[in-house]
């Protein structure tokens, strides 16, 4: 069974508004060749995936050790562009909004032993040959089954809302866990969860392991798909990720799932007692 997707596309005027720039500035062609920055971002992405605790200074030092004498200002600018925050030990592609309510983390010490007991969601940076997009997934914590995913060229909340709506067409969780980003704390997103009588859980600030399974998913997706394929465009990325998530759900066995695939566990086994597995978080 496949998973849904929809690419959120904005007009040039809307993109410029979001970036806080005039349209005339968009058409200005920089004299500086951005190829080197693209290359640095690829290195940063790969190293951050390996070492999610690296901030700006550590990343700068690591790049210098690789022979790239870059200053802290450039590294900070590139990491911000990629949605990576120096302060926290995880990618901060989803930034908090102080006006939105934050909910407590509900999964600590809980034994996750059946499908739809808890879902989780997160956003990550996906590189293209030139440029990048953002990817959001919604995953069942027990089975690791990816219920839905969406791509977007911006961090506006609409692509997260669409992913949630598509996932809820499959089933309804008891608990929905995410980080404290503005996309997940928005009135629209919270409203959909409340309408479905779904308990809301949010990671603690800077606690990378509160959403550990989706963090592991990002590593898997990047090492097994993204880093092996230089997506030349958004449609190519969408096709590649769609094929990969189909493989991930239905063909890729997980050692932590007793050799079963996420699809088998999500649809074929009702409880951890039947499968002989379970996970306390």
Helices and strands as residue ranges (DSSP letters): H 12-19, H 23-26, H 35-50, H 56-65, H 72-82, E 111-112, E 118-127, E 132-140, E 146-152, H 158-168, E 175-178, H 182-185, H 187-195, E 199-202, G 208-211, H 212-224, G 226-228, H 234-250, G 255-257, H 262-268, H 272-275, E 279-280
